[in-house]
């Protein structure tokens, strides 16, 4: 609750005005027992990836015993593993397309994630045909939900949003 990314706060502090610190909009990220999979949607440049990175960074900071910028009544479990697929690691030298790079990372995540894991996936299902990407994204989310993993994922794909809306262990969210 009321989480703010520390790097955004630091960049605003350089400007040295209280008004700039207020520009860093706090986020609330509801990860409940009944909805461990949270899929965030919204416009480009709307804050989806920043929200995803804020969750991951603050979880790791808290587990390392560091002070975090969030409401004092915030809570989450201790995670034994935190896994992320964020960014594009396309590589001509390694013969990896955007899509195959995502699939490679997601394969490793699926091999390791369990009920004590936090999984962060940016633009799940991206890099291929939207219908095929949605089907693959839905299968990955369902597999992680079945293991009891906590998941925060972002997407633009309507097929994933509709799937999540009809799944009891998943919740849609949006950023403005």
N, C-alpha and C positions, 0 to 999 in steps of 0.2 A: 504494500500500500504506500502510495506517495513516493515511489522510487524515482530517483534521478540518476542519470549516468554521470559518474564523477568526471569524465573527460569533458563533457558538455559544461559542467559547472566550472571546471578549471578554465576553459576557453572564455567563458563569460567573465570570470574574475579578472582576467587580463584587461578587460575593458574598464574595470574598477567602478562600476555603478551598481547600486542595489536593484535598479530596474532591470538590468541585464540578467541578474541572477533569477529574477522572476520569469524571464523568458524561457527558462528550462522547465517545460511542462512535466509535472510529476505523473507517473503512470501507476495504475492499479492492475495487477495481473492475477486474476482469479484461477488458481490451480487447486481445485477441491478434490476430495476423494472420489466423488461421483463423476467428475469431469477432468480427468488427469491429462487429457489431450486438448490443448487450446490452439485453435487455428486463427491467426490474425490476418485480416484483409484490410484493404484500403488503397488509396491512390498512390501512384508513384511519388516518391519524396514525401510521403505522409507520415513516416515514422515507424513502419513495420520492423525494419531491420534494426533500428536503434532500440526499439522495445525488446527485441530478441536478444541483442547484445547486452542490454541493461540487465535482463534477468540472469544471463549466464555469468556476467562479471560480478554482480552483487552476490550471487550464490557462492561463487568461489572466494570472494573477499570475506564473506561472513564465515565460511567454513575454515578460513585461514586465521580467523580471529580479528579481522580488521573492521574498523568502523565503516558503516555504509550509510548512504543518504537515502533513508526510507523512514516511514512512520514507525514509531516504537512498537506498535501493535502488529507489525508484520511478522509472519512466521512461515516456515517451510520445513520440510524434513531435511535430514542430513543425507546427502547423496553419496553413494560409494563411487559412482561414475558420472562424469559430465561429458557428453559427446556432442559434437557440432559439425554440421555441414553448412558452412557459410562462405559465400564467395565463389568465384569461378576459377578453377585451377586447370583450365584448358592448357594443353601442352602439345605442340607439334613434335617436339623431340621425343616425348613419351607416347605419341600417337593417341592422345586423349582429347576427345571433343568435350565441350561443356557438359553434354549429357553423360558421356561415359565417365567423366571425372566425378559427377554427382553420384552415379550408380556405384562407382568404386568406393567412395566414402560411405554411402548408405549401406552397402554390403558389410563393411567393417563394423558399422554401428549396430546393424541387426545381429551380427555375431556376438557382440559384447553386451548390449543393453539388457537390463532386467528390471525388476520391480523397485530397485533402489537406485535407478538411473534417472538423470535429467538429459533429455535429448532436444537439441536445438536444430531446426532445419529451416534454412532460408530459401524461399521460393521452391517449395516441394512440388515436384512434377514439371518443373521448367526445363527448357532446353530441348524439347521434342514436340511432336504433335500434341495439341491440347487434350484431345480425347485419350490418347495413350498415356500422356503425362498424368492426367487425373486418375486413370485406372491404377497406374503404378503408385502414385502418391497415396491413394486410398488404401491400397494393399499394405503399404509401409505403415501408415497410421494405424490400421487395424492390427497389424502384427505387434506393434509397440504397445497399443492399448491392451491387447491380450496378455502381454507380459506384465502389465501394471506399471509400465514406465510413465514418468511425467514427461510430457512433450509440449514444446512451444514451437509451432511451425508458422510460416507465412506463405501466402499464396494469392494469386490473382485468378486461379482457375475455378470457374463456376461449378464444374463437376466435383471438385473437392469440397467446396462450400456446401453444396447440397448433400453430399454424403455425410459430412460432419453434422449437419442440422438434423439428420435422422438417426444418428448413432448415440446411444445412451451414455457412453463413456467419453464423449467428445463435445466441445463447446466452440462455437464461432465467436469471434470478437472482432472489433474494428478500431482503426485509428482514423483520426480526421486530418 
